[in-house]
Amino acid sequence: MKSLDGIKFAEMVQAGSSHLAQNAKYVDSLNVFPVPDGDTGTNMNLSMTSGAKETAAHKVANIGKTAQALSKGLLMGARGNSGVILSQLFRGFGKAIEKEDELDAVKFAQAFKSGVETAYKAVMKPVEGTILTVAREAAEKAVEVAETEQDIVVIMEAILTAAKAALAKTPELLPVLKEVGVVDSGGQGLVFVYEGFAASLKGEEIPSATIIDSIDDLVNAEHHKAQDFMDTSEIVYGYCTEFMVRFEHDKKPFNEAEFRKDMSQFGDSLLVISDDEVVKIHVHTETPGAVISYGQQYGSLVKVKVDNMRLQHTAIVGENHHKEDFKKPTKKEVKKHSYAIVTVAMGEGVAELLESIGASYVIEGGQTMNPSTEDIVNAIKEIEAEKVLILPNNKNIVMAAEQAIELVDIEAAVVPTKTIPQGMAAILAFNPDVSVEENKKHMTAAYAHVKSGQITFAVRDTSIDGVAIHKNDFMAIEDGNIIQATPSLKVASELLVSDMINEDSEIVTVLYGQDVEKATVDEYVEFIEEKYPDVEVEVHDGKQPLYPYIISVE
């Protein structure tokens, strides 16, 4: 193939998107930290799907225009750092060929190189051994081969071969990957996209979706039945819980009938689909933690997703609830502000706490559900403020937030908070009488003095930084580092707070999750108060999923 036009390129994009979608859960499973919310594959899939949708809607023979459609779709749909980097790769690709009707081999290869240059510039501190390395080495090989080769199919095959080779080397470049025994998840996602591209160019079929993926259609149908015909207050089981378990030989043998019967006791709207290797579950429940723990009897968790359906339903039907019934943090009475703080949180109680101390708008998201660039842009537009500060509260949302402020025509800045405790400290330091840049400086300085801790559970056996971790252990995580793993929630939580508190500590804030009993929380607070009588303890019902405790020490 000597030339590539927009129609054929659109087919490549669709194939790449489809192939990534079918393998997104595998990419999720490569998450280095064994937490139940590794979402690189999900983020890349949603980002690429947005790009493919825009491409399909605007595909024309002119490849420059088709590439611009892909760039726009990816830009708005980008989620998580991996999704943003993916969008930047094809933003640079599209910019390089925007005036081209079609591409020859040299221009095709150079476009990939331009994409890499754009992506590297978008990352403040590029790290080798990631998706960036995979993209760069693939593009370099493309340019090299294009010096003597005119067939675009051969160029794409060279790109794919080089990408796979670079991916295989990522554990040598990032020690943590080698320690855990995985390749880079973002790089793997990009390889799946390139595999789709190559298959499309060669006229090969992309494997069809597995039976596991078909549950998504059933889930959509199940939700649709209820959404328009009930009040939010009538929702008995409020958490839509989806996860997949990969069977393991040393675990409980799987019997679908028995499994289905046991799962039905946790809630309603149960859907179970399995094959010889995995089972995927969807259920509406009030105790997602218990559901997930039950599933782990059969093997390892591959992906967990928990959505608060009361929040979702209120948005769909446009109901106005009294606070005593339910308060939707993302769509509370949005008033016009001259100055506003837009932030991100998961958990009704966490959102209400952020609002109570000064947040103007809380986007539902964070762990398991990173908002897209478009979600953040829409929040900024809805608040209708003249000046906006964005607090991501998650390291995987910072890049999407930075991308969002480039797309709005008001004065805005990102205060790069990476945890809820950092977000709380930053909001309290906000001064409505100073400029956006001054606020960013002061709020960033304020959260730098806050220690952040989390308790969650491990989804697989591994070892990180010398800490041996076993599946189902509770992990004590301080400022992003796993300091201990133990089967006991009590031991993990007491160890975490003991490690965080020192002689300079004054205030400890405890946000407890939706699956923690009040008696357990009271016992925990009593431990802190008795061991550290000079420290003030504040307790809030955060209602966050998957994380029994979020701790702040100041």
C-alpha positions in Angstrom: 0.0 0.0 0.0 1.6 3.2 -1.2 -0.8 5.7 0.2 -3.3 6.0 3.1 -6.5 8.1 2.9 -9.0 9.1 5.6 -11.5 6.3 5.0 -8.9 3.6 5.5 -7.4 5.5 8.5 -10.9 5.6 10.1 -11.1 1.8 9.7 -7.7 1.5 11.4 -8.9 3.6 14.3 -12.1 1.5 14.7 -10.0 -1.7 14.7 -7.6 -0.3 17.2 -10.4 0.8 19.4 -12.2 -2.5 19.2 -9.1 -4.5 20.0 -8.2 -2.4 23.0 -11.8 -2.6 24.3 -11.6 -6.4 24.1 -8.4 -6.4 26.1 -9.0 -3.5 28.5 -9.6 -5.8 31.5 -6.3 -7.5 30.9 -4.6 -4.1 30.8 -6.3 -3.2 34.1 -4.8 -6.3 35.6 -1.3 -5.1 35.0 -1.7 -2.3 37.6 1.5 -2.3 39.7 -0.3 -1.6 43.0 -2.5 -4.6 43.9 -5.4 -2.2 44.8 -9.0 -3.0 43.6 -9.1 -0.1 41.3 -6.4 -0.4 38.7 -8.0 1.3 35.7 -5.4 2.0 33.0 -7.2 -0.3 30.5 -10.6 1.2 31.3 -9.3 4.7 31.0 -7.5 4.0 27.7 -10.5 2.2 26.4 -13.0 5.0 27.2 -10.5 7.5 25.7 -10.0 5.6 22.5 -13.7 4.8 22.2 -14.4 8.5 22.3 -11.9 9.1 19.6 -13.2 6.3 17.4 -16.8 7.6 17.8 -15.8 11.1 16.6 -13.7 9.6 13.8 -16.6 7.5 12.6 -18.9 10.5 12.6 -16.6 12.6 10.5 -14.6 10.2 8.3 -13.8 11.6 4.9 -11.3 10.7 2.2 -9.1 13.6 3.4 -6.9 12.0 6.0 -6.0 15.3 7.6 -9.6 16.0 8.5 -10.2 12.4 9.7 -7.1 12.6 11.9 -8.4 15.9 13.3 -11.7 14.2 14.2 -9.7 11.5 16.1 -7.7 14.1 17.9 -10.8 16.0 19.0 -12.6 12.8 20.2 -9.6 11.7 22.1 -8.9 15.1 23.6 -12.4 15.4 25.1 -12.8 11.7 26.1 -9.3 11.4 27.7 -9.4 9.8 31.2 -6.5 9.2 33.5 -2.9 9.8 32.7 -2.8 7.0 30.2 -5.8 8.4 28.3 -4.3 11.9 28.2 -1.0 10.6 26.9 -2.9 8.6 24.2 -4.8 11.7 23.2 -1.5 13.7 23.0 0.1 11.0 20.8 -2.7 11.4 18.2 -3.0 15.1 18.7 0.6 15.5 17.5 -0.1 12.9 14.8 -3.1 14.8 13.6 -1.3 18.2 13.7 1.5 16.9 11.6 -0.9 15.8 8.8 -3.7 18.3 9.0 -3.0 19.7 5.5 -2.6 16.3 3.9 -5.1 14.6 1.6 -3.4 11.3 2.0 -0.1 9.9 3.3 2.8 8.1 1.8 5.1 5.9 3.9 7.5 8.7 4.9 4.7 11.1 6.1 2.9 8.2 7.9 6.1 7.4 9.8 6.8 11.1 10.5 3.3 11.6 11.9 3.9 9.0 14.6 7.2 10.7 15.5 5.4 14.1 15.8 2.8 12.4 18.0 5.6 11.2 20.3 7.2 14.7 20.5 3.8 16.2 21.5 3.2 13.6 24.1 6.6 14.0 25.7 6.0 17.8 25.9 2.7 17.2 27.7 4.2 15.3 30.5 6.0 17.4 33.1 8.5 14.7 34.1 8.6 12.0 31.4 9.5 8.5 32.8 11.0 5.9 30.6 9.6 2.4 30.9 6.1 3.6 30.2 3.8 4.1 27.3 6.0 7.0 26.2 9.0 4.7 25.7 6.8 2.2 23.7 5.5 5.0 21.5 8.9 6.6 21.0 10.8 3.4 20.1 8.0 2.4 17.7 8.1 5.8 16.0 11.8 5.8 15.7 11.7 2.4 14.0 9.0 3.7 11.6 11.1 6.6 10.5 14.1 4.3 10.0 12.2 1.8 7.9 10.6 4.5 5.9 14.0 5.6 4.6 14.0 2.5 2.3 10.4 1.2 2.4 7.4 2.6 0.5 4.7 0.2 1.7 2.7 1.6 4.6 1.7 -1.9 5.7 5.4 -2.8 6.2 5.8 0.5 8.1 2.9 -0.4 10.4 4.3 -3.9 11.0 7.6 -2.4 11.9 5.9 0.0 14.4 4.1 -3.0 16.0 7.2 -5.1 16.2 9.2 -2.3 17.8 6.3 -1.5 20.2 6.2 -5.1 21.4 10.0 -5.1 21.8 9.9 -1.9 23.8 7.1 -3.1 26.0 9.0 -6.3 26.8 11.9 -4.1 28.0 9.8 -1.9 30.3 10.5 -4.0 33.4 14.2 -3.3 32.9 13.6 0.4 32.8 11.2 0.6 35.8 12.4 -1.5 38.7 8.9 -1.6 40.3 7.6 -3.4 37.1 10.3 -6.0 37.4 9.6 -6.4 41.1 5.9 -7.0 40.6 6.4 -9.1 37.5 4.4 -7.1 34.9 5.0 -4.9 31.8 3.8 -1.3 31.7 0.0 -1.3 31.5 -0.2 1.9 29.3 2.4 0.5 26.9 0.4 -2.7 26.7 -2.7 -0.7 25.9 -0.9 1.1 23.1 0.3 -2.2 21.7 -3.3 -3.4 21.5 -4.2 -0.3 19.5 -1.3 -0.8 17.1 -2.3 -4.5 16.7 -5.7 -3.3 15.6 -4.1 -0.8 13.2 -1.9 -3.5 11.6 -4.7 -6.0 11.3 -7.0 -3.5 9.6 -4.3 -2.5 7.1 -3.7 -6.2 6.3 -7.4 -7.0 6.0 -7.3 -9.4 8.9 -10.2 -9.9 11.3 -10.0 -8.6 14.8 -11.2 -11.4 17.2 -14.8 -10.9 18.3 -15.7 -10.0 21.8 -15.8 -12.8 24.3 -18.9 -14.0 26.2 -17.7 -12.0 29.2 -18.0 -8.7 27.3 -21.7 -9.4 26.4 -22.7 -8.8 30.0 -22.3 -5.0 29.3 -25.4 -5.0 27.1 -27.3 -6.9 29.7 -26.3 -4.4 32.4 -27.4 -1.5 30.2 -30.8 -3.1 29.7 -31.1 -3.9 33.4 -30.5 -0.3 34.3 -32.7 1.1 31.6 -35.7 -0.9 33.0 -35.7 1.0 36.3 -34.3 4.5 35.6 -37.3 6.2 34.3 -40.0 4.5 36.4 -39.0 5.0 40.0 -38.0 7.6 42.5 -34.4 7.8 43.7 -35.7 7.2 47.3 -37.1 3.9 46.1 -33.7 2.4 45.3 -33.1 -0.3 47.9 -29.7 -1.4 46.8 -27.7 1.7 45.9 -24.4 0.5 44.7 -24.0 -0.9 41.2 -21.1 -3.3 41.7 -19.3 -5.0 38.8 -16.2 -7.1 38.9 -14.5 -10.0 37.2 -12.8 -12.9 38.9 -10.1 -15.0 37.1 -10.3 -18.6 38.4 -7.3 -20.1 40.3 -6.7 -23.8 40.9 -5.9 -23.3 44.6 -9.2 -21.5 45.2 -12.8 -22.8 45.7 -14.0 -24.7 42.6 -16.5 -22.6 40.6 -20.1 -23.8 40.3 -22.2 -21.2 38.5 -25.5 -22.4 40.1 -24.1 -22.2 43.6 -22.3 -19.0 42.9 -25.5 -17.4 41.5 -27.5 -18.5 44.5 -25.0 -17.1 47.0 -24.7 -13.8 45.1 -28.5 -13.3 45.0 -28.4 -12.8 48.8 -26.4 -9.6 48.5 -28.9 -7.6 46.5 -30.8 -7.6 43.2 -30.4 -7.1 39.4 -27.9 -10.0 39.5 -26.1 -10.9 36.3 -23.5 -13.6 36.1 -21.7 -14.7 32.9 -18.7 -17.2 33.0 -16.5 -19.2 30.8 -13.7 -21.7 31.7 -11.3 -18.9 32.9 -13.3 -16.1 34.4 -16.7 -15.0 35.7 -18.1 -11.5 35.4 -20.6 -10.3 38.0 -23.0 -7.4 38.1 -25.2 -6.8 41.2 -27.0 -4.0 43.0 -26.1 -4.1 46.6 -25.7 -2.0 49.8 -22.5 -3.9 50.7 -20.1 -4.0 47.7 -17.2 -4.9 49.9 -18.9 -8.1 51.1 -19.8 -9.0 47.5 -16.2 -8.5 46.3 -14.8 -10.5 49.2 -17.1 -13.4 48.4 -16.0 -13.4 44.8 -12.4 -13.6 45.8 -13.0 -17.1 47.2 -12.8 -18.3 43.6 -9.7 -16.5 42.3 -8.1 -13.1 41.7 -9.9 -9.9 41.0 -9.2 -8.4 37.6 -11.3 -5.3 37.7 -13.7 -3.7 40.2 -16.2 -0.9 39.5 -18.6 0.5 42.1 -21.1 3.3 41.1 -23.5 5.1 43.4 -26.8 4.6 41.5 -28.6 7.2 43.6 -26.3 9.8 42.3 -26.7 8.6 38.8 -30.5 8.2 38.9 -30.9 11.7 40.2 -29.0 13.1 37.3 -31.1 11.1 34.8 -34.6 12.0 36.1 -33.8 15.4 37.3 -35.3 15.0 40.7 -35.0 17.6 43.5 -34.4 15.8 46.8 -34.5 17.1 50.3 -31.2 16.7 52.0 -32.6 14.2 54.4 -33.4 11.9 51.6 -30.3 12.2 49.5 -28.1 15.0 48.3 -26.4 14.7 45.0 -23.0 16.4 45.3 -22.3 16.8 41.6 -25.5 18.5 40.8 -26.5 20.4 43.8 -28.0 23.8 43.2 -25.4 25.2 40.9 -25.2 28.9 41.4 -23.2 31.5 39.5 -19.9 32.3 41.2 -17.3 34.9 40.5 -14.7 32.5 41.9 -15.2 28.7 42.1 -13.5 25.6 43.2 -14.2 22.4 41.2 -13.0 19.2 42.8 -13.4 15.4 42.4 -14.4 12.9 45.0 -15.9 9.4 45.4 -18.4 8.9 48.2 -21.4 10.9 49.1 -20.1 11.8 52.6 -16.7 12.9 51.2 -18.4 15.1 48.6 -20.6 16.7 51.2 -17.6 17.4 53.4 -15.7 19.1 50.6 -18.8 21.2 49.8 -19.2 22.2 53.5 -15.6 23.6 53.6 -15.9 25.6 50.3 -16.0 23.4 47.2 -18.4 24.9 44.6 -18.8 21.8 42.5 -17.9 18.1 43.2 -17.4 15.8 40.2 -18.2 12.2 41.2 -15.2 10.2 40.5 -11.7 9.3 41.6 -10.7 5.7 42.4 -12.4 3.3 39.9 -13.9 6.2 37.9 -11.6 8.9 36.6 -13.6 11.8 35.0 -12.7 12.7 31.4 -11.4 16.0 30.1 -14.9 16.7 28.9 -16.4 16.0 32.3 -14.2 18.6 33.8 -14.8 21.1 31.1 -18.6 20.6 31.5 -18.3 21.2 35.3 -16.4 24.4 34.7 -19.0 25.6 32.2 -21.9 24.7 34.5 -20.6 26.6 37.5 -20.4 29.7 35.3 -17.7 31.4 37.3 -15.2 34.0 36.1 -12.3 32.3 37.8 -11.9 28.6 38.6 -9.5 26.4 40.5 -9.6 22.6 39.9 -8.5 20.1 42.6 -8.2 16.6 41.1 -7.5 14.8 44.4 -6.0 12.0 42.5 -2.7 11.7 40.6 -4.4 10.0 37.7 -6.7 13.0 37.1 -4.2 15.8 37.2 -3.3 15.6 33.5 -7.0 15.5 32.4 -7.6 18.6 34.5 -4.6 20.4 33.0 -5.9 19.5 29.6 -9.4 20.8 30.5 -8.3 24.3 31.4 -6.8 24.7 27.9 -10.3 24.2 26.5 -12.1 26.9 28.5 -12.1 30.6 27.9 -11.9 31.7 31.5 -9.1 32.2 34.0 -8.4 28.7 35.5 -5.7 26.8 37.1 -5.1 23.3 38.5 -4.0 22.9 42.1 -2.5 19.4 41.7 -3.9 17.6 44.8 -3.5 13.9 44.7 -5.5 12.8 47.7 -8.7 13.8 49.5 -6.8 15.1 52.6 -4.7 17.3 50.3 -7.8 18.6 48.7 -9.3 19.4 52.0 -6.2 21.4 53.1 -6.1 23.2 49.8 -9.8 24.3 49.9 -9.3 25.6 53.5 -6.4 27.8 52.2 -8.5 29.4 49.4 -8.7 33.2 49.5 -11.3 34.8 47.3 -9.6 38.1 47.3 -6.4 37.1 45.5 -5.6 36.0 42.0 -5.8 32.5 40.6 -2.1 32.1 40.5 -1.7 33.4 44.0 -4.3 30.9 45.2 -2.6 28.1 43.4 0.6 28.9 45.1 -0.9 29.2 48.6 -3.2 26.2 48.3 -0.3 24.0 47.0 1.9 25.1 49.9 -1.0 24.4 52.3 -1.5 20.7 51.3 2.3 20.1 51.2 2.2 19.8 55.0 -0.6 17.3 55.1 0.0 13.5 55.4 -2.4 11.3 53.6 -3.2 7.7 54.5 -5.5 5.1 53.1 -6.6 1.5 53.9 -7.7 -0.8 51.1 -7.4 -4.5 50.3 -5.0 -6.3 48.0 -6.3 -8.1 44.9 -3.3 -10.3 44.4 -0.1 -11.7 46.0 2.9 -9.5 45.3 5.9 -7.7 46.9 6.5 -3.9 46.6 9.4 -2.1 48.2 10.2 -5.1 50.4 6.6 -5.4 51.7 5.2 -8.9 51.2 1.5 -8.6 50.2 -1.0 -11.4 50.1 -4.4 -11.4 48.4 -7.2 -10.0 50.6 -4.6 -8.4 53.0 -5.5 -4.9 54.2 -2.8 -2.5 53.0 -1.7 0.6 54.9 -0.8 3.2 52.3 0.9 6.5 53.4 1.4 9.2 50.8 1.3 6.6 48.0 3.6 4.1 49.6 2.5 0.7 50.9 4.0 0.5 54.4 2.3 -2.7 55.6 0.0 -5.4 54.6 -1.9 -7.6 57.1 -5.1 -9.8 57.2 -6.4 -7.5 60.0 -8.2 -4.2 59.3 -7.6 -3.3 62.9 -3.9 -3.9 62.8 -3.5 -2.1 59.4 -5.4 1.0 60.5 -3.7 1.3 63.9 -0.3 0.8 62.3 -1.0 3.4 59.6 -2.1 6.2 62.0 0.8 5.4 64.4 3.2 5.8 61.5 1.7 9.1 60.4 1.5 10.8 63.8 4.5 12.5 65.3 5.2 15.1 68.0 4.2 17.9 65.6 0.8 16.5 64.7 -2.2 18.4 65.9 -5.3 17.1 64.0 -6.2 13.7 62.7 -9.2 13.4 60.4 -10.8 10.0 59.8 -13.1 9.4 56.8 -14.6 5.9 57.1 -16.0 4.0 54.2 -19.4 2.5 53.4 -18.6 -1.0 54.6 -17.2 -0.1 58.0 -19.4 -0.6 61.0 -19.8 2.3 63.4 -18.6 0.2 66.3 -15.4 -0.5 64.5 -14.9 3.2 63.8 -15.6 4.1 67.5 -13.0 1.5 68.5 -10.5 3.0 66.1 -11.1 6.6 67.3 -10.7 5.4 70.9 -7.3 3.9 70.1 -6.1 7.1 68.6 -7.4 9.3 71.4 -5.9 7.0 74.1 -2.5 6.7 72.4 -2.3 10.3 71.3 -4.2 12.4 73.9 -2.7 15.7 72.6 -4.1 15.2 69.1 -7.6 16.3 68.1 -9.6 13.7 66.2 -12.3 14.5 63.7 -14.5 11.7 62.2 -16.7 11.8 59.1 -18.8 9.2 57.4 -17.3 9.4 53.9 -19.3 6.5 52.4 -16.4 5.9 50.0 -16.3 2.4 48.4 -13.3 0.1 48.5 -11.3 2.2 51.0 -12.4 1.5 54.7 -10.4 4.5 55.9 -8.9 7.7 54.5 -6.7 9.4 57.0 -5.4 13.0 57.2 -2.8 14.1 59.7 -1.8 17.8 60.1 
